[in-house]
Amino acid sequence: MCCSHLLVVFGGVAGLEAVVDADENLHVNDASVLFNHYLNTCPSQGSNTIRTEVCALLTRCVIVNNNINETQKVIEMYISKCR
């Protein structure tokens, strides 16, 4: 294991960028500078919003498996069950 602690942050509908822009106490223009690692785990979601539980599942796949192909399989499985 590469680390003993992990904090995962999910943004709102407008993303973490909007949160950073709205916070007058933060003097940064780029949300990614606030984190050691900044990763969009659902970059091609095809929707303006994604349910938090779906994003959490997909993010877990990326973190645990470190494999985008496995994550794609989970996405396809979830979409097929939602139809």
Distance bins in CASP14 RR format, pairs under 12 A and 6 or more apart:
PFRMAT RR
TARGET T0000
AUTHOR 0000-0000-0000
RMODE 2
METHOD distances of the structure
MODEL  1
1 63 0 0 0 0 0 1 0 0 0 0 0
1 64 0 0 0 0 0 1 0 0 0 0 0
1 66 0 0 0 0 0 1 0 0 0 0 0
2 36 0 0 0 0 0 1 0 0 0 0 0
2 37 0 0 0 0 0 1 0 0 0 0 0
2 63 0 0 0 0 0 1 0 0 0 0 0
2 66 0 0 0 0 1 0 0 0 0 0 0
3 36 0 0 0 0 1 0 0 0 0 0 0
3 37 0 0 0 0 1 0 0 0 0 0 0
3 63 0 0 0 0 0 1 0 0 0 0 0
5 36 0 0 0 0 0 1 0 0 0 0 0
6 35 0 0 0 0 0 1 0 0 0 0 0
6 36 0 0 0 0 0 1 0 0 0 0 0
6 37 0 0 0 0 1 0 0 0 0 0 0
6 59 0 0 0 0 0 1 0 0 0 0 0
6 60 0 0 0 0 0 1 0 0 0 0 0
6 63 1 0 0 1 0 0 0 0 0 0 0
6 64 0 0 0 0 0 1 0 0 0 0 0
7 34 0 0 0 0 0 1 0 0 0 0 0
7 35 0 0 0 0 1 0 0 0 0 0 0
7 36 0 0 0 0 1 0 0 0 0 0 0
7 37 0 0 0 0 0 1 0 0 0 0 0
7 59 0 0 0 0 0 1 0 0 0 0 0
7 63 0 0 0 0 0 1 0 0 0 0 0
8 16 0 0 0 0 0 1 0 0 0 0 0
8 35 0 0 0 0 0 1 0 0 0 0 0
8 37 0 0 0 0 0 1 0 0 0 0 0
8 38 0 0 0 0 0 1 0 0 0 0 0
8 39 0 0 0 0 1 0 0 0 0 0 0
8 41 0 0 0 0 1 0 0 0 0 0 0
8 52 0 0 0 0 0 1 0 0 0 0 0
8 55 0 0 0 0 1 0 0 0 0 0 0
8 56 1 0 0 1 0 0 0 0 0 0 0
8 57 0 0 0 0 0 1 0 0 0 0 0
8 58 0 0 0 0 0 1 0 0 0 0 0
8 59 1 0 0 1 0 0 0 0 0 0 0
8 60 0 0 0 0 1 0 0 0 0 0 0
8 62 0 0 0 0 0 1 0 0 0 0 0
8 63 1 0 0 1 0 0 0 0 0 0 0
8 64 0 0 0 0 0 1 0 0 0 0 0
9 15 0 0 0 0 0 1 0 0 0 0 0
9 16 1 0 0 1 0 0 0 0 0 0 0
9 19 0 0 0 0 1 0 0 0 0 0 0
9 20 0 0 0 0 0 1 0 0 0 0 0
9 31 0 0 0 0 1 0 0 0 0 0 0
9 32 0 0 0 0 0 1 0 0 0 0 0
9 34 0 0 0 0 1 0 0 0 0 0 0
9 35 1 0 0 1 0 0 0 0 0 0 0
9 36 0 0 0 0 0 1 0 0 0 0 0
9 37 0 0 0 0 0 1 0 0 0 0 0
9 38 0 0 0 0 1 0 0 0 0 0 0
9 39 0 0 0 0 0 1 0 0 0 0 0
9 40 0 0 0 0 0 1 0 0 0 0 0
9 41 0 0 0 0 0 1 0 0 0 0 0
9 52 0 0 0 0 0 1 0 0 0 0 0
9 55 0 0 0 0 0 1 0 0 0 0 0
9 56 0 0 0 0 0 1 0 0 0 0 0
9 59 0 0 0 0 0 1 0 0 0 0 0
10 16 0 0 0 0 1 0 0 0 0 0 0
10 19 0 0 0 0 0 1 0 0 0 0 0
10 39 0 0 0 0 0 1 0 0 0 0 0
10 40 0 0 0 0 0 1 0 0 0 0 0
10 41 0 0 0 0 1 0 0 0 0 0 0
10 42 0 0 0 0 1 0 0 0 0 0 0
10 49 0 0 0 0 0 1 0 0 0 0 0
10 50 0 0 0 0 1 0 0 0 0 0 0
10 51 0 0 0 0 0 1 0 0 0 0 0
10 52 1 0 0 1 0 0 0 0 0 0 0
10 53 0 0 0 0 0 1 0 0 0 0 0
10 54 0 0 0 0 0 1 0 0 0 0 0
10 55 1 0 1 0 0 0 0 0 0 0 0
10 56 1 0 0 1 0 0 0 0 0 0 0
10 57 0 0 0 0 0 1 0 0 0 0 0
10 58 0 0 0 0 0 1 0 0 0 0 0
10 59 1 0 0 1 0 0 0 0 0 0 0
11 17 0 0 0 0 1 0 0 0 0 0 0
11 18 0 0 0 0 1 0 0 0 0 0 0
11 19 1 0 0 1 0 0 0 0 0 0 0
11 20 0 0 0 0 0 1 0 0 0 0 0
11 22 0 0 0 0 0 1 0 0 0 0 0
11 31 0 0 0 0 1 0 0 0 0 0 0
11 35 0 0 0 0 0 1 0 0 0 0 0
11 38 0 0 0 0 0 1 0 0 0 0 0
11 40 0 0 0 0 0 1 0 0 0 0 0
11 41 0 0 0 0 0 1 0 0 0 0 0
11 42 0 0 0 0 0 1 0 0 0 0 0
11 49 0 0 0 0 0 1 0 0 0 0 0
11 50 0 0 0 0 0 1 0 0 0 0 0
11 52 0 0 0 0 1 0 0 0 0 0 0
11 55 0 0 0 0 1 0 0 0 0 0 0
11 56 0 0 0 0 0 1 0 0 0 0 0
11 59 0 0 0 0 0 1 0 0 0 0 0
12 18 1 0 0 1 0 0 0 0 0 0 0
12 19 1 0 0 1 0 0 0 0 0 0 0
12 20 0 0 0 0 0 1 0 0 0 0 0
12 22 0 0 0 0 0 1 0 0 0 0 0
12 31 0 0 0 0 0 1 0 0 0 0 0
12 48 0 0 0 0 0 1 0 0 0 0 0
12 49 0 0 0 0 1 0 0 0 0 0 0
12 50 0 0 0 0 1 0 0 0 0 0 0
12 51 0 0 0 0 0 1 0 0 0 0 0
12 52 0 0 0 0 1 0 0 0 0 0 0
12 55 0 0 0 0 0 1 0 0 0 0 0
13 19 0 0 0 0 0 1 0 0 0 0 0
13 47 0 0 0 0 0 1 0 0 0 0 0
13 48 1 0 0 1 0 0 0 0 0 0 0
13 49 1 0 1 0 0 0 0 0 0 0 0
13 50 0 0 0 0 1 0 0 0 0 0 0
13 51 0 0 0 0 0 1 0 0 0 0 0
13 52 0 0 0 0 0 1 0 0 0 0 0
13 55 0 0 0 0 0 1 0 0 0 0 0
14 20 0 0 0 0 0 1 0 0 0 0 0
14 21 0 0 0 0 1 0 0 0 0 0 0
14 22 0 0 0 0 1 0 0 0 0 0 0
14 31 0 0 0 0 0 1 0 0 0 0 0
14 48 0 0 0 0 1 0 0 0 0 0 0
14 49 0 0 0 0 1 0 0 0 0 0 0
15 21 0 0 0 0 1 0 0 0 0 0 0
15 22 0 0 0 0 0 1 0 0 0 0 0
15 31 0 0 0 0 1 0 0 0 0 0 0
15 38 0 0 0 0 0 1 0 0 0 0 0
15 40 0 0 0 0 1 0 0 0 0 0 0
15 42 0 0 0 0 0 1 0 0 0 0 0
15 45 0 0 0 0 0 1 0 0 0 0 0
15 48 0 0 0 0 0 1 0 0 0 0 0
15 49 0 0 0 0 1 0 0 0 0 0 0
15 50 0 0 0 0 0 1 0 0 0 0 0
15 55 0 0 0 0 0 1 0 0 0 0 0
16 22 0 0 0 0 0 1 0 0 0 0 0
16 23 0 0 0 0 0 1 0 0 0 0 0
16 26 0 0 0 0 0 1 0 0 0 0 0
16 28 0 0 0 0 0 1 0 0 0 0 0
16 30 0 0 0 0 0 1 0 0 0 0 0
16 31 1 0 1 0 0 0 0 0 0 0 0
16 32 0 0 0 0 1 0 0 0 0 0 0
16 33 0 0 0 0 0 1 0 0 0 0 0
16 34 0 0 0 0 1 0 0 0 0 0 0
16 35 0 0 0 0 1 0 0 0 0 0 0
16 38 0 0 0 0 1 0 0 0 0 0 0
16 39 0 0 0 0 0 1 0 0 0 0 0
16 40 0 0 0 0 1 0 0 0 0 0 0
17 23 0 0 0 0 0 1 0 0 0 0 0
17 26 0 0 0 0 0 1 0 0 0 0 0
17 28 0 0 0 0 0 1 0 0 0 0 0
17 29 0 0 0 0 1 0 0 0 0 0 0
17 30 0 0 0 0 1 0 0 0 0 0 0
17 31 1 0 1 0 0 0 0 0 0 0 0
17 32 0 0 0 0 1 0 0 0 0 0 0
17 33 0 0 0 0 0 1 0 0 0 0 0
17 34 0 0 0 0 0 1 0 0 0 0 0
17 38 0 0 0 0 0 1 0 0 0 0 0
17 40 0 0 0 0 0 1 0 0 0 0 0
18 26 0 0 0 0 0 1 0 0 0 0 0
18 31 0 0 0 0 1 0 0 0 0 0 0
19 25 0 0 0 0 0 1 0 0 0 0 0
19 26 0 0 0 0 1 0 0 0 0 0 0
19 28 0 0 0 0 0 1 0 0 0 0 0
19 31 1 0 0 1 0 0 0 0 0 0 0
19 34 0 0 0 0 1 0 0 0 0 0 0
20 26 1 0 1 0 0 0 0 0 0 0 0
20 27 0 0 0 0 1 0 0 0 0 0 0
20 28 1 0 0 1 0 0 0 0 0 0 0
20 29 1 0 0 1 0 0 0 0 0 0 0
20 30 1 0 0 1 0 0 0 0 0 0 0
20 31 1 0 1 0 0 0 0 0 0 0 0
20 32 0 0 0 0 1 0 0 0 0 0 0
20 33 0 0 0 0 1 0 0 0 0 0 0
20 34 1 0 0 1 0 0 0 0 0 0 0
20 35 0 0 0 0 0 1 0 0 0 0 0
20 38 0 0 0 0 0 1 0 0 0 0 0
21 27 0 0 0 0 0 1 0 0 0 0 0
21 28 0 0 0 0 1 0 0 0 0 0 0
21 29 0 0 0 0 1 0 0 0 0 0 0
21 30 0 0 0 0 0 1 0 0 0 0 0
21 31 0 0 0 0 1 0 0 0 0 0 0
22 31 0 0 0 0 0 1 0 0 0 0 0
23 29 0 0 0 0 0 1 0 0 0 0 0
23 31 0 0 0 0 0 1 0 0 0 0 0
23 34 0 0 0 0 0 1 0 0 0 0 0
25 34 0 0 0 0 0 1 0 0 0 0 0
26 33 0 0 0 0 1 0 0 0 0 0 0
26 34 1 0 0 1 0 0 0 0 0 0 0
27 33 0 0 0 0 0 1 0 0 0 0 0
27 34 0 0 0 0 0 1 0 0 0 0 0
28 34 1 0 0 1 0 0 0 0 0 0 0
28 35 0 0 0 0 0 1 0 0 0 0 0
30 38 0 0 0 0 1 0 0 0 0 0 0
31 38 1 0 0 1 0 0 0 0 0 0 0
31 39 0 0 0 0 0 1 0 0 0 0 0
31 40 0 0 0 0 0 1 0 0 0 0 0
32 38 1 1 0 0 0 0 0 0 0 0 0
32 39 0 0 0 0 1 0 0 0 0 0 0
32 40 0 0 0 0 1 0 0 0 0 0 0
37 59 0 0 0 0 0 1 0 0 0 0 0
37 62 0 0 0 0 0 1 0 0 0 0 0
37 63 0 0 0 0 0 1 0 0 0 0 0
39 55 0 0 0 0 0 1 0 0 0 0 0
39 58 0 0 0 0 0 1 0 0 0 0 0
39 59 0 0 0 0 1 0 0 0 0 0 0
39 62 1 0 0 1 0 0 0 0 0 0 0
39 63 0 0 0 0 1 0 0 0 0 0 0
39 66 0 0 0 0 0 1 0 0 0 0 0
39 68 0 0 0 0 0 1 0 0 0 0 0
39 71 0 0 0 0 0 1 0 0 0 0 0
40 50 0 0 0 0 0 1 0 0 0 0 0
40 55 0 0 0 0 0 1 0 0 0 0 0
40 58 0 0 0 0 0 1 0 0 0 0 0
40 59 0 0 0 0 1 0 0 0 0 0 0
40 62 0 0 0 0 0 1 0 0 0 0 0
40 68 0 0 0 0 0 1 0 0 0 0 0
41 50 0 0 0 0 1 0 0 0 0 0 0
41 54 0 0 0 0 0 1 0 0 0 0 0
41 55 1 0 0 1 0 0 0 0 0 0 0
41 56 0 0 0 0 1 0 0 0 0 0 0
41 57 0 0 0 0 1 0 0 0 0 0 0
41 58 1 0 1 0 0 0 0 0 0 0 0
41 59 1 0 1 0 0 0 0 0 0 0 0
41 60 0 0 0 0 1 0 0 0 0 0 0
41 61 0 0 0 0 1 0 0 0 0 0 0
41 62 1 0 1 0 0 0 0 0 0 0 0
41 63 0 0 0 0 1 0 0 0 0 0 0
41 64 0 0 0 0 0 1 0 0 0 0 0
41 65 0 0 0 0 0 1 0 0 0 0 0
41 66 0 0 0 0 0 1 0 0 0 0 0
41 68 0 0 0 0 1 0 0 0 0 0 0
41 71 1 0 0 1 0 0 0 0 0 0 0
41 72 0 0 0 0 0 1 0 0 0 0 0
41 74 0 0 0 0 0 1 0 0 0 0 0
41 75 0 0 0 0 0 1 0 0 0 0 0
42 48 0 0 0 0 0 1 0 0 0 0 0
42 49 0 0 0 0 0 1 0 0 0 0 0
42 50 1 0 1 0 0 0 0 0 0 0 0
42 51 0 0 0 0 0 1 0 0 0 0 0
42 52 0 0 0 0 0 1 0 0 0 0 0
42 54 1 0 0 1 0 0 0 0 0 0 0
42 55 1 0 1 0 0 0 0 0 0 0 0
42 56 0 0 0 0 0 1 0 0 0 0 0
42 57 0 0 0 0 0 1 0 0 0 0 0
42 58 1 0 1 0 0 0 0 0 0 0 0
42 59 1 0 0 1 0 0 0 0 0 0 0
42 61 0 0 0 0 0 1 0 0 0 0 0
42 62 0 0 0 0 1 0 0 0 0 0 0
42 68 0 0 0 0 0 1 0 0 0 0 0
42 71 0 0 0 0 1 0 0 0 0 0 0
42 72 0 0 0 0 0 1 0 0 0 0 0
42 74 0 0 0 0 0 1 0 0 0 0 0
42 75 0 0 0 0 1 0 0 0 0 0 0
42 78 0 0 0 0 0 1 0 0 0 0 0
43 50 0 0 0 0 0 1 0 0 0 0 0
43 55 0 0 0 0 0 1 0 0 0 0 0
43 58 0 0 0 0 0 1 0 0 0 0 0
43 59 0 0 0 0 0 1 0 0 0 0 0
43 62 0 0 0 0 0 1 0 0 0 0 0
43 68 0 0 0 0 0 1 0 0 0 0 0
43 71 0 0 0 0 0 1 0 0 0 0 0
43 72 0 0 0 0 0 1 0 0 0 0 0
43 75 0 0 0 0 0 1 0 0 0 0 0
44 50 0 0 0 0 0 1 0 0 0 0 0
44 58 0 0 0 0 0 1 0 0 0 0 0
44 68 0 0 0 0 0 1 0 0 0 0 0
44 71 0 0 0 0 0 1 0 0 0 0 0
44 72 0 0 0 0 1 0 0 0 0 0 0
44 75 0 0 0 0 1 0 0 0 0 0 0
45 51 0 0 0 0 0 1 0 0 0 0 0
45 54 0 0 0 0 1 0 0 0 0 0 0
45 55 0 0 0 0 1 0 0 0 0 0 0
45 58 0 0 0 0 1 0 0 0 0 0 0
45 71 0 0 0 0 0 1 0 0 0 0 0
45 75 0 0 0 0 1 0 0 0 0 0 0
45 78 0 0 0 0 0 1 0 0 0 0 0
45 79 0 0 0 0 0 1 0 0 0 0 0
46 75 0 0 0 0 0 1 0 0 0 0 0
46 79 0 0 0 0 0 1 0 0 0 0 0
47 54 0 0 0 0 0 1 0 0 0 0 0
47 55 0 0 0 0 0 1 0 0 0 0 0
47 79 0 0 0 0 0 1 0 0 0 0 0
47 82 0 0 0 0 0 1 0 0 0 0 0
49 55 0 0 0 0 1 0 0 0 0 0 0
50 56 0 0 0 0 0 1 0 0 0 0 0
50 57 0 0 0 0 0 1 0 0 0 0 0
50 58 0 0 0 0 1 0 0 0 0 0 0
50 59 0 0 0 0 0 1 0 0 0 0 0
50 75 0 0 0 0 0 1 0 0 0 0 0
50 78 0 0 0 0 0 1 0 0 0 0 0
50 79 0 0 0 0 0 1 0 0 0 0 0
51 57 0 0 0 0 1 0 0 0 0 0 0
51 58 0 0 0 0 0 1 0 0 0 0 0
51 78 0 0 0 0 1 0 0 0 0 0 0
51 82 0 0 0 0 1 0 0 0 0 0 0
52 58 0 0 0 0 0 1 0 0 0 0 0
52 59 0 0 0 0 0 1 0 0 0 0 0
53 59 0 0 0 0 0 1 0 0 0 0 0
53 60 0 0 0 0 0 1 0 0 0 0 0
53 78 0 0 0 0 1 0 0 0 0 0 0
54 60 0 0 0 0 0 1 0 0 0 0 0
54 61 0 0 0 0 0 1 0 0 0 0 0
54 71 0 0 0 0 0 1 0 0 0 0 0
54 74 0 0 0 0 1 0 0 0 0 0 0
54 75 0 0 0 0 1 0 0 0 0 0 0
54 77 0 0 0 0 0 1 0 0 0 0 0
54 78 1 0 0 1 0 0 0 0 0 0 0
54 79 0 0 0 0 1 0 0 0 0 0 0
54 81 0 0 0 0 0 1 0 0 0 0 0
54 82 0 0 0 0 1 0 0 0 0 0 0
55 61 0 0 0 0 0 1 0 0 0 0 0
55 62 0 0 0 0 0 1 0 0 0 0 0
55 71 0 0 0 0 0 1 0 0 0 0 0
55 74 0 0 0 0 0 1 0 0 0 0 0
55 75 0 0 0 0 0 1 0 0 0 0 0
55 78 0 0 0 0 0 1 0 0 0 0 0
56 62 0 0 0 0 0 1 0 0 0 0 0
56 63 0 0 0 0 0 1 0 0 0 0 0
56 74 0 0 0 0 0 1 0 0 0 0 0
56 78 0 0 0 0 0 1 0 0 0 0 0
57 63 0 0 0 0 0 1 0 0 0 0 0
57 64 0 0 0 0 0 1 0 0 0 0 0
57 65 0 0 0 0 0 1 0 0 0 0 0
57 70 0 0 0 0 0 1 0 0 0 0 0
57 71 0 0 0 0 1 0 0 0 0 0 0
57 73 0 0 0 0 0 1 0 0 0 0 0
57 74 1 0 0 1 0 0 0 0 0 0 0
57 75 0 0 0 0 1 0 0 0 0 0 0
57 77 0 0 0 0 1 0 0 0 0 0 0
57 78 1 0 0 1 0 0 0 0 0 0 0
57 81 0 0 0 0 0 1 0 0 0 0 0
58 64 0 0 0 0 0 1 0 0 0 0 0
58 65 0 0 0 0 0 1 0 0 0 0 0
58 68 0 0 0 0 0 1 0 0 0 0 0
58 70 0 0 0 0 0 1 0 0 0 0 0
58 71 1 0 1 0 0 0 0 0 0 0 0
58 72 0 0 0 0 1 0 0 0 0 0 0
58 73 0 0 0 0 0 1 0 0 0 0 0
58 74 1 0 0 1 0 0 0 0 0 0 0
58 75 1 0 0 1 0 0 0 0 0 0 0
58 76 0 0 0 0 0 1 0 0 0 0 0
58 77 0 0 0 0 0 1 0 0 0 0 0
58 78 0 0 0 0 1 0 0 0 0 0 0
58 79 0 0 0 0 0 1 0 0 0 0 0
59 65 0 0 0 0 0 1 0 0 0 0 0
59 66 0 0 0 0 0 1 0 0 0 0 0
59 71 0 0 0 0 1 0 0 0 0 0 0
59 74 0 0 0 0 0 1 0 0 0 0 0
59 75 0 0 0 0 0 1 0 0 0 0 0
60 66 0 0 0 0 0 1 0 0 0 0 0
60 70 0 0 0 0 0 1 0 0 0 0 0
60 71 0 0 0 0 1 0 0 0 0 0 0
60 74 0 0 0 0 1 0 0 0 0 0 0
61 67 1 0 0 1 0 0 0 0 0 0 0
61 68 0 0 0 0 1 0 0 0 0 0 0
61 69 0 0 0 0 0 1 0 0 0 0 0
61 70 1 0 1 0 0 0 0 0 0 0 0
61 71 1 0 1 0 0 0 0 0 0 0 0
61 72 0 0 0 0 1 0 0 0 0 0 0
61 73 0 0 0 0 1 0 0 0 0 0 0
61 74 1 0 1 0 0 0 0 0 0 0 0
61 75 0 0 0 0 1 0 0 0 0 0 0
61 76 0 0 0 0 0 1 0 0 0 0 0
61 77 0 0 0 0 0 1 0 0 0 0 0
61 78 0 0 0 0 0 1 0 0 0 0 0
62 68 1 0 0 1 0 0 0 0 0 0 0
62 69 0 0 0 0 0 1 0 0 0 0 0
62 70 0 0 0 0 1 0 0 0 0 0 0
62 71 1 0 1 0 0 0 0 0 0 0 0
62 72 0 0 0 0 0 1 0 0 0 0 0
62 74 0 0 0 0 1 0 0 0 0 0 0
62 75 0 0 0 0 0 1 0 0 0 0 0
63 70 0 0 0 0 0 1 0 0 0 0 0
63 71 0 0 0 0 1 0 0 0 0 0 0
64 70 0 0 0 0 1 0 0 0 0 0 0
64 71 0 0 0 0 1 0 0 0 0 0 0
64 74 0 0 0 0 0 1 0 0 0 0 0
65 71 1 0 0 1 0 0 0 0 0 0 0
65 72 0 0 0 0 0 1 0 0 0 0 0
65 73 0 0 0 0 1 0 0 0 0 0 0
65 74 0 0 0 0 1 0 0 0 0 0 0
67 73 0 0 0 0 1 0 0 0 0 0 0
67 74 0 0 0 0 0 1 0 0 0 0 0
68 74 0 0 0 0 0 1 0 0 0 0 0
68 75 0 0 0 0 0 1 0 0 0 0 0
69 75 0 0 0 0 0 1 0 0 0 0 0
69 76 0 0 0 0 0 1 0 0 0 0 0
70 76 0 0 0 0 0 1 0 0 0 0 0
70 77 0 0 0 0 0 1 0 0 0 0 0
71 77 0 0 0 0 0 1 0 0 0 0 0
71 78 0 0 0 0 0 1 0 0 0 0 0
72 78 0 0 0 0 0 1 0 0 0 0 0
72 79 0 0 0 0 0 1 0 0 0 0 0
73 79 0 0 0 0 0 1 0 0 0 0 0
73 80 0 0 0 0 0 1 0 0 0 0 0
74 80 0 0 0 0 0 1 0 0 0 0 0
74 81 0 0 0 0 0 1 0 0 0 0 0
75 81 0 0 0 0 0 1 0 0 0 0 0
75 82 0 0 0 0 0 1 0 0 0 0 0
76 82 0 0 0 0 0 1 0 0 0 0 0
76 83 0 0 0 0 0 1 0 0 0 0 0
77 83 0 0 0 0 0 1 0 0 0 0 0
END
